[in-house]
Amino acid sequence: MKNNQALQAKGTIYDNLGFRLEEGRPPPHTQQEGICPPLPQTPSYVAVAPKTIDTHHTVTSGTPLSTGQKKGTQKCPWKYILCASVCVLLILAVVGLLLWYFLYYQCLIGKLCRRGGKCLSPSQWCDGVTDCSHGEDEAQCFRLHGTNFILQSYSADSRTWMPVCAENWDNYYGRAVCEHIGYKRQDYMYYTRTSAGSLASKGYMTLKHGSDHASRIQSQLTYSQSCSVKAIKLHCIDCGKSSAPPSTRIVGGTEAVNGAWPWQVSLQISGQHLCGGSIISPYWILSAAHCFQKHSSPSMWMVYSGDVSLIRMSFGSGKTVSKIISHERFDKMTNDNDIALLKLSTPLTFTTTARPVCLPNIGVDLSAGRQAWITGWGSLRSGGRSPDKLNQAQVTIYSRQTCNRGPVLEGMVTGSMICAGSLQGGVDSCQGDSGGPLVVKEGGVWWLAGDTSWGIGCASMNKPGVYGNVTYLINWVYEQMQNE
């Protein structure tokens, strides 16, 4: 279950259209042996053994080096001019690099705008005033922590995340924070109070006395050592709930039932299933960037949801796509940063068979060793036909160290990826599953750990599937949702 087509090369199937193992990686830059021309060397007698090679001369047996001639002076002023110019440019480049480094280092006292290079003091970050030209100083000021969805606010003064105290809090503030994170105000669910536990070891962020609904919420929060009530548990969207459990036991998997994976969607062109995706909000579908390299026009795509049968879904009305946003640093050679978002023209109506999966909160355990599930309409074997019914399989998440071992994936798994499957083989995603979900259940809800990206063959021994690491890429996801 990987990409839409397979490549047969030297007896091995490579599923990812964007990556060909036999092509190799781009060659490293050729290291030049020297920039300036070598200075003339003074000739000398050299005692050598037969067929010995000196650094500058090849000397044959019994042939001494001659010293009876004067060494002439080679006249080549243009080479020296070129050499001098290159050396000056190198010196200027080094000076510029050092200058940039020290300026950047000095800005570590505060924070640097990602674009434009403007340096802000700590007090300017998350203060409710946009100081960076693209607004990044106010973009990531709130986050949700753990399976309890505890609201945290970034404290610029202490440069740390702290739980938000529920004192003077109401649903208006809750909606404002959820909108700031990237959700629509109409998606807002509710807030409750809960214990912050060890998260409050350094204190809380609390609404100032006299706060109102007219100002930006981050400008109204201040540090407090204690909280008279509990911390805020915030639900921006009703996510991660399924109406049916998975079967007890996709390659090596089984057919799913309606409601088990309600976030799974089929991405189609002209009625043909090409990739999968996951519902994360009424307007947004998360998928893989490599799905849209050849077909990047939003008008080509239709999104179908709400059933495990492709045939039954085809009788219903799909959703049109208004925008496709692929990660700007997606590398089609390595599949680094293989993630994309599709914005729907009209919102989905949630039902028991069509609803969102939870995006991973900081602190949710999606680490190596966890059991996860993959789903999709991809081939049931390498090169085989795609089924009508959605298939499911349970897999194990492996560490990057395990994935990058020589016998496994040979160092090809980057920080923006995770790998999962079975090292013994027999369970995997395959062609047609690209973009579909890798999910983990924790705290009673399902979390989106990855999107199906690439692999070598399907269900082969020591070749687990590779998925976009949604936890690693989560800030990018929220930034796109904020900007739209």
C-alpha positions as CSV (number, residue, x, y, z in Angstrom):
1,M,0.0,0.0,0.0
2,K,2.3,2.8,-1.0
3,N,2.1,4.8,-4.2
4,N,-0.2,4.7,-7.1
5,Q,2.0,2.6,-9.4
6,A,5.0,0.2,-8.9
7,L,8.4,0.1,-10.5
8,Q,10.0,-3.2,-11.3
9,A,13.7,-2.9,-11.1
10,K,16.2,-5.7,-10.6
11,G,13.5,-8.0,-9.2
12,T,12.4,-5.5,-6.5
13,I,9.3,-3.4,-6.4
14,Y,9.7,0.2,-5.5
15,D,6.4,1.7,-4.7
16,N,7.2,5.3,-4.4
17,L,7.0,7.2,-7.7
18,G,9.1,10.0,-6.3
19,F,12.0,7.7,-5.2
20,R,14.0,5.2,-7.1
21,L,16.6,3.3,-5.2
22,E,18.4,2.3,-8.3
23,E,18.9,5.9,-9.3
24,G,20.7,6.6,-6.0
25,R,21.0,9.9,-4.3
26,P,22.4,13.1,-6.0
27,P,26.2,12.9,-6.0
28,P,28.0,15.0,-3.4
29,H,29.7,18.1,-4.6
30,T,33.1,17.3,-6.2
31,Q,35.8,18.6,-3.8
32,Q,38.4,20.6,-5.7
33,E,42.0,19.7,-5.0
34,G,43.0,23.4,-4.9
35,I,41.9,26.8,-5.9
36,C,45.1,28.7,-6.4
37,P,47.7,27.3,-8.9
38,P,50.6,25.5,-7.2
39,L,53.8,27.4,-6.6
40,P,56.9,26.2,-8.6
41,Q,58.9,23.5,-6.8
42,T,62.7,23.5,-6.6
43,P,64.1,20.3,-8.3
44,S,66.2,17.9,-6.2
45,Y,67.7,14.5,-6.4
46,V,65.4,11.9,-5.0
47,A,66.6,8.4,-4.1
48,V,63.8,6.0,-5.2
49,A,63.1,2.4,-5.4
50,P,62.2,0.9,-8.8
51,K,58.6,1.8,-10.0
52,T,58.2,4.2,-7.0
53,I,55.9,7.2,-7.5
54,D,57.0,10.5,-6.0
55,T,54.5,13.2,-5.2
56,H,55.4,15.1,-8.3
57,H,57.2,12.7,-10.6
58,T,57.0,9.2,-11.8
59,V,60.5,7.8,-11.7
60,T,61.6,4.8,-13.7
61,S,64.2,2.4,-12.4
62,G,67.8,3.7,-12.6
63,T,66.9,7.1,-14.0
64,P,68.1,9.9,-11.7
65,L,66.3,13.3,-11.7
66,S,68.3,15.8,-13.7
67,T,69.5,19.1,-12.1
68,G,71.5,20.4,-15.0
69,Q,68.8,22.7,-16.2
70,K,67.6,25.9,-14.8
71,K,63.9,26.0,-13.8
72,G,62.2,28.6,-15.9
73,T,59.6,31.1,-14.6
74,Q,56.1,30.4,-15.9
75,K,54.3,33.6,-16.9
76,C,50.6,33.3,-16.5
77,P,49.3,36.5,-14.9
78,W,45.7,35.8,-15.7
79,K,45.8,32.7,-13.5
80,Y,47.1,34.7,-10.5
81,I,44.5,37.4,-11.1
82,L,41.8,34.7,-11.1
83,C,43.3,33.1,-8.1
84,A,43.4,36.4,-6.2
85,S,39.8,37.2,-7.1
86,V,38.6,33.8,-6.0
87,C,40.5,34.1,-2.7
88,V,39.1,37.5,-2.0
89,L,35.6,36.2,-2.7
90,L,36.2,33.3,-0.3
91,I,37.4,35.7,2.4
92,L,34.4,37.9,2.0
93,A,32.1,34.9,2.1
94,V,33.7,33.7,5.3
95,V,33.5,37.2,6.9
96,G,29.8,37.4,5.9
97,L,29.1,34.0,7.3
98,L,30.8,34.9,10.6
99,L,28.9,38.2,10.7
100,W,25.6,36.4,10.2
101,Y,26.5,33.8,12.8
102,F,27.3,36.4,15.5
103,L,24.3,38.5,14.7
104,Y,22.1,35.4,14.9
105,Y,23.8,34.3,18.1
106,Q,23.1,37.7,19.6
107,C,19.5,37.3,18.7
108,L,19.3,34.1,20.7
109,I,18.8,36.4,23.6
110,G,15.4,37.1,22.0
111,K,13.9,35.4,18.9
112,L,14.4,35.8,15.2
113,C,11.7,36.2,12.7
114,R,12.0,33.4,10.2
115,R,11.6,35.7,7.2
116,G,13.2,39.1,7.1
117,G,15.7,38.4,9.9
118,K,14.1,40.8,12.4
119,C,15.3,40.2,15.9
120,L,12.6,40.5,18.6
121,S,13.0,40.7,22.4
122,P,11.4,37.9,24.4
123,S,8.6,40.3,25.6
124,Q,7.5,40.8,21.9
125,W,6.8,37.1,21.3
126,C,3.2,36.2,21.8
127,D,2.3,39.6,23.2
128,G,-0.7,40.1,20.9
129,V,1.1,42.5,18.6
130,T,2.3,41.3,15.2
131,D,6.0,42.3,14.9
132,C,7.3,39.8,12.2
133,S,6.3,40.7,8.7
134,H,4.6,37.3,8.2
135,G,3.1,37.1,11.8
136,E,5.1,34.1,13.0
137,D,5.7,35.8,16.4
138,E,2.0,35.4,17.1
139,A,1.2,32.2,15.2
140,Q,2.3,29.5,17.6
141,C,1.3,30.8,21.0
142,F,-1.1,28.0,22.1
143,R,-1.0,24.3,22.0
144,L,-2.8,21.3,23.5
145,H,-0.9,18.8,25.7
146,G,-1.4,15.1,26.1
147,T,-4.6,13.0,26.0
148,N,-6.2,15.4,28.5
149,F,-6.1,18.2,25.9
150,I,-4.6,20.6,28.5
151,L,-4.3,24.1,27.1
152,Q,-0.8,25.6,27.3
153,S,0.3,29.1,26.4
154,Y,3.8,30.1,25.5
155,S,5.5,32.4,28.0
156,A,8.0,34.6,26.2
157,D,9.5,35.9,29.4
158,S,10.4,32.5,30.7
159,R,10.6,31.0,27.2
160,T,8.6,28.0,28.2
161,W,5.1,26.5,27.9
162,M,2.7,26.7,30.8
163,P,-0.8,25.5,31.5
164,V,-3.6,28.2,31.3
165,C,-5.5,28.7,34.5
166,A,-9.3,28.5,34.2
167,E,-9.9,31.5,36.4
168,N,-12.2,34.0,34.6
169,W,-12.2,31.8,31.5
170,D,-15.3,31.3,29.3
171,N,-16.3,29.8,26.0
172,Y,-15.6,33.0,24.1
173,Y,-11.9,32.7,25.1
174,G,-12.0,29.0,24.2
175,R,-13.3,29.7,20.7
176,A,-10.7,32.4,20.3
177,V,-7.8,30.1,21.2
178,C,-9.1,27.3,18.9
179,E,-9.3,29.7,16.1
180,H,-5.8,30.9,16.8
181,I,-4.6,27.3,16.7
182,G,-6.2,26.8,13.2
183,Y,-9.7,25.5,13.7
184,K,-12.9,27.3,12.7
185,R,-14.9,29.0,15.5
186,Q,-17.9,26.9,14.5
187,D,-16.0,23.7,15.1
188,Y,-15.5,24.5,18.8
189,M,-16.8,22.0,21.3
190,Y,-16.2,23.0,24.9
191,Y,-13.8,23.5,27.8
192,T,-13.7,21.9,31.2
193,R,-11.3,22.1,34.2
194,T,-8.7,19.5,35.0
195,S,-5.5,19.1,37.1
196,A,-2.4,20.3,35.4
197,G,-0.2,18.0,37.5
198,S,3.5,18.4,36.8
199,L,2.9,20.7,33.9
200,A,2.3,23.5,36.5
201,S,5.7,23.0,38.2
202,K,6.8,26.4,37.0
203,G,3.4,28.2,37.3
204,Y,0.5,29.1,35.2
205,M,-0.6,31.7,32.6
206,T,-3.7,33.5,33.9
207,L,-6.1,36.0,32.5
208,K,-5.3,39.5,33.8
209,H,-8.0,41.2,35.9
210,G,-10.3,43.3,33.7
211,S,-9.7,41.2,30.6
212,D,-12.2,41.6,27.9
213,H,-13.2,39.9,24.6
214,A,-12.1,42.7,22.4
215,S,-8.4,42.2,22.6
216,R,-6.2,39.4,21.5
217,I,-6.2,36.6,24.0
218,Q,-2.4,36.3,24.2
219,S,-2.1,39.9,25.2
220,Q,-4.4,39.3,28.2
221,L,-2.4,36.4,29.8
222,T,0.2,37.0,32.5
223,Y,2.4,34.7,34.6
224,S,1.0,33.5,37.9
225,Q,2.8,31.2,40.4
226,S,-0.5,29.5,41.4
227,C,-4.1,29.0,40.2
228,S,-7.1,29.4,42.3
229,V,-9.0,26.9,40.2
230,K,-7.9,24.1,37.9
231,A,-6.3,24.3,34.4
232,I,-8.2,24.3,31.2
233,K,-9.0,21.2,29.2
234,L,-9.9,22.4,25.7
235,H,-11.7,20.6,22.9
236,C,-11.5,22.5,19.7
237,I,-13.1,19.7,17.6
238,D,-14.8,16.4,18.3
239,C,-12.1,14.1,17.0
240,G,-10.7,10.6,17.2
241,K,-13.9,8.7,17.9
242,S,-15.1,5.6,15.9
243,S,-18.5,4.0,16.0
244,A,-17.2,0.5,15.5
245,P,-14.0,-1.3,16.7
246,P,-11.5,-2.7,14.2
247,S,-11.6,-6.5,13.5
248,T,-9.4,-8.7,15.6
249,R,-6.9,-9.2,13.2
250,I,-3.8,-3.8,2.9
251,V,-1.6,-6.7,2.8
252,G,-2.0,-9.2,5.6
253,G,-5.1,-7.3,6.8
254,T,-8.9,-7.7,6.7
255,E,-11.9,-5.8,5.4
256,A,-13.0,-2.9,7.6
257,V,-16.6,-2.2,8.7
258,N,-18.4,1.1,8.4
259,G,-17.7,3.5,11.2
260,A,-14.4,1.9,12.3
261,W,-12.2,4.4,10.5
262,P,-14.6,7.4,9.8
263,W,-11.7,9.8,8.9
264,Q,-10.5,7.7,5.9
265,V,-11.3,9.3,2.6
266,S,-10.7,8.3,-1.1
267,L,-9.1,10.9,-3.3
268,Q,-10.2,10.3,-6.9
269,I,-9.7,11.7,-10.4
270,S,-12.3,10.8,-13.0
271,G,-13.9,8.2,-10.8
272,Q,-10.6,6.4,-10.2
273,H,-9.2,6.0,-6.6
274,L,-5.6,7.2,-6.6
275,C,-4.7,8.1,-3.0
276,G,-6.1,8.1,0.5
277,G,-6.4,10.9,3.1
278,S,-7.6,11.7,6.6
279,I,-10.3,14.1,7.7
280,I,-8.9,16.6,10.3
281,S,-11.7,19.2,10.2
282,P,-14.8,19.9,8.1
283,Y,-12.7,21.8,5.6
284,W,-9.4,20.0,5.7
285,I,-8.0,16.6,4.4
286,L,-4.4,15.6,5.3
287,S,-2.6,13.5,2.7
288,A,0.8,12.9,1.1
289,A,2.6,15.5,-1.1
290,H,3.8,12.9,-3.6
291,C,0.2,12.2,-4.6
292,F,-0.1,15.7,-6.2
293,Q,3.2,16.0,-8.1
294,K,1.7,15.0,-11.5
295,H,-1.8,16.1,-10.7
296,S,-1.6,19.4,-8.9
297,S,-4.7,21.1,-10.1
298,P,-7.4,21.1,-7.3
299,S,-10.2,21.0,-9.9
300,M,-9.1,17.5,-11.0
301,W,-9.7,15.9,-7.6
302,M,-12.8,14.7,-5.8
303,V,-13.0,13.6,-2.2
304,Y,-15.3,10.7,-1.1
305,S,-16.0,9.7,2.5
306,G,-18.5,8.0,4.7
307,D,-18.3,4.4,3.5
308,V,-15.9,1.4,3.2
309,S,-17.1,0.6,-0.3
310,L,-15.7,2.6,-3.3
311,I,-18.6,1.5,-5.4
312,R,-21.2,2.7,-2.9
313,M,-19.4,6.0,-2.4
314,S,-19.4,6.6,-6.1
315,F,-23.2,6.7,-6.1
316,G,-23.0,9.6,-3.6
317,S,-21.8,13.1,-4.1
318,G,-18.1,13.8,-3.5
319,K,-16.5,17.0,-2.3
320,T,-14.6,19.3,-4.7
321,V,-11.2,20.7,-3.7
322,S,-10.5,24.4,-3.7
323,K,-6.8,24.3,-2.8
324,I,-3.9,21.8,-2.5
325,I,-1.0,22.8,-0.3
326,S,2.1,20.6,-0.5
327,H,4.9,21.1,1.9
328,E,7.3,23.6,0.4
329,R,10.3,21.5,1.3
330,F,9.0,18.2,0.0
331,D,11.8,16.4,-1.7
332,K,10.6,14.1,-4.5
333,M,13.9,12.2,-4.5
334,T,13.9,11.2,-0.8
335,N,10.2,11.9,0.1
336,D,11.3,14.1,2.9
337,N,8.4,16.2,4.3
338,D,5.9,14.2,2.4
339,I,2.7,15.9,3.6
340,A,-0.1,17.9,1.9
341,L,-3.4,19.5,2.9
342,L,-6.5,19.7,0.7
343,K,-9.0,22.4,1.4
344,L,-12.6,21.5,0.5
345,S,-14.8,23.9,-1.4
346,T,-17.7,23.2,1.0
347,P,-17.4,21.6,4.5
348,L,-18.1,18.0,5.3
349,T,-21.2,17.2,7.5
350,F,-20.0,14.9,10.2
351,T,-21.8,11.6,10.8
352,T,-21.0,8.3,12.5
353,T,-19.1,7.2,9.4
354,A,-17.5,10.5,8.5
355,R,-15.7,12.4,11.2
356,P,-12.2,13.7,12.0
357,V,-9.1,12.0,13.5
358,C,-7.2,13.9,16.2
359,L,-4.0,15.7,15.2
360,P,-1.3,14.7,17.7
361,N,-1.0,16.8,20.8
362,I,2.4,17.3,22.3
363,G,3.1,14.7,24.9
364,V,0.9,11.9,23.3
365,D,2.9,8.7,23.2
366,L,3.4,7.7,19.6
367,S,6.9,6.3,20.1
368,A,8.6,3.1,19.0
369,G,7.0,-0.1,20.1
370,R,3.4,1.3,19.9
371,Q,0.8,-0.7,18.0
372,A,-0.8,1.2,15.2
373,W,-3.4,0.6,12.4
374,I,-3.1,1.4,8.7
375,T,-6.1,1.5,6.3
376,G,-6.7,2.0,2.6
377,W,-8.0,0.8,-0.7
378,G,-4.5,-0.1,-2.0
379,S,-3.4,-3.3,-3.5
380,L,-3.6,-6.4,-1.4
381,R,-0.3,-7.6,-2.9
382,S,2.5,-5.9,-4.8
383,G,1.3,-5.2,-8.3
384,G,-2.2,-6.6,-7.5
385,R,-5.6,-5.0,-8.0
386,S,-7.2,-2.6,-5.6
387,P,-10.2,-3.9,-3.6
388,D,-13.6,-2.3,-3.4
389,K,-13.7,-2.6,0.4
390,L,-11.5,-0.6,2.7
391,N,-8.8,-2.9,4.3
392,Q,-7.1,-2.5,7.7
393,A,-4.0,-4.0,9.3
394,Q,-2.2,-3.7,12.6
395,V,1.5,-2.7,12.5
396,T,4.3,-1.9,14.9
397,I,6.0,1.5,15.0
398,Y,9.8,1.2,14.9
399,S,12.5,3.6,16.0
400,R,14.5,5.5,13.4
401,Q,17.6,3.6,14.5
402,T,15.9,0.3,13.7
403,C,14.5,1.6,10.4
404,N,17.9,2.9,9.3
405,R,19.9,-0.3,9.9
406,G,21.7,-1.6,6.8
407,P,19.5,-4.7,6.3
408,V,16.3,-2.6,6.7
409,L,16.1,0.8,5.0
410,E,19.7,1.8,5.0
411,G,19.6,5.3,6.4
412,M,16.8,6.5,4.2
413,V,14.4,7.4,7.1
414,T,14.7,11.1,8.0
415,G,13.3,13.0,11.0
416,S,10.1,13.9,8.9
417,M,9.4,10.1,8.6
418,I,8.5,7.2,10.8
419,C,8.4,3.5,9.7
420,A,6.0,0.9,10.8
421,G,5.0,-2.6,9.8
422,S,6.5,-6.0,10.6
423,L,10.2,-6.8,10.2
424,Q,9.1,-10.4,9.6
425,G,7.0,-9.3,6.7
426,G,3.5,-10.1,5.8
427,V,1.8,-6.8,6.9
428,D,2.2,-3.5,5.1
429,S,0.6,-0.8,3.1
430,C,0.9,-1.0,-0.7
431,Q,0.1,0.8,-4.0
432,G,-3.0,3.0,-3.7
433,D,-2.7,3.6,0.0
434,S,-0.5,6.7,-0.3
435,G,-1.7,9.6,1.9
436,G,-3.8,7.3,4.0
437,P,-3.7,7.3,7.9
438,L,-1.4,5.6,10.3
439,V,-3.3,5.9,13.7
440,V,-2.7,5.0,17.3
441,K,-5.3,4.8,20.0
442,E,-4.4,6.5,23.3
443,G,-6.6,8.0,26.0
444,G,-9.7,6.6,24.4
445,V,-9.3,8.4,21.1
446,W,-7.4,7.9,17.8
447,W,-4.4,10.0,16.9
448,L,-3.0,10.6,13.4
449,A,0.6,9.5,13.7
450,G,1.5,9.4,10.0
451,D,0.4,9.5,6.4
452,T,1.4,6.7,4.0
453,S,4.5,7.7,2.1
454,W,6.8,5.1,0.5
455,G,8.4,1.7,0.8
456,I,10.3,-1.0,-0.9
457,G,7.9,-3.7,-2.1
458,C,4.8,-4.6,-0.1
459,A,5.1,-6.6,3.1
460,S,8.6,-7.8,2.4
461,M,10.8,-9.0,5.3
462,N,12.9,-6.2,6.8
463,K,11.1,-3.6,4.7
464,P,8.5,-1.8,6.8
465,G,6.5,0.9,5.3
466,V,7.5,4.6,5.7
467,Y,5.0,7.3,6.7
468,G,5.1,11.1,7.0
469,N,5.7,12.0,10.7
470,V,2.7,14.1,11.5
471,T,4.0,14.9,15.0
472,Y,7.2,16.3,13.5
473,L,5.2,18.3,10.9
474,I,2.3,19.4,13.1
475,N,3.4,23.1,13.2
476,W,3.3,23.2,9.4
477,V,-0.2,21.8,9.4
478,Y,-1.5,24.4,11.9
479,E,0.2,27.2,10.0
480,Q,-1.6,26.3,6.8
481,M,-4.9,26.1,8.6
482,Q,-4.3,29.5,10.2
483,N,-3.5,31.2,6.9
484,E,-6.6,30.0,5.3
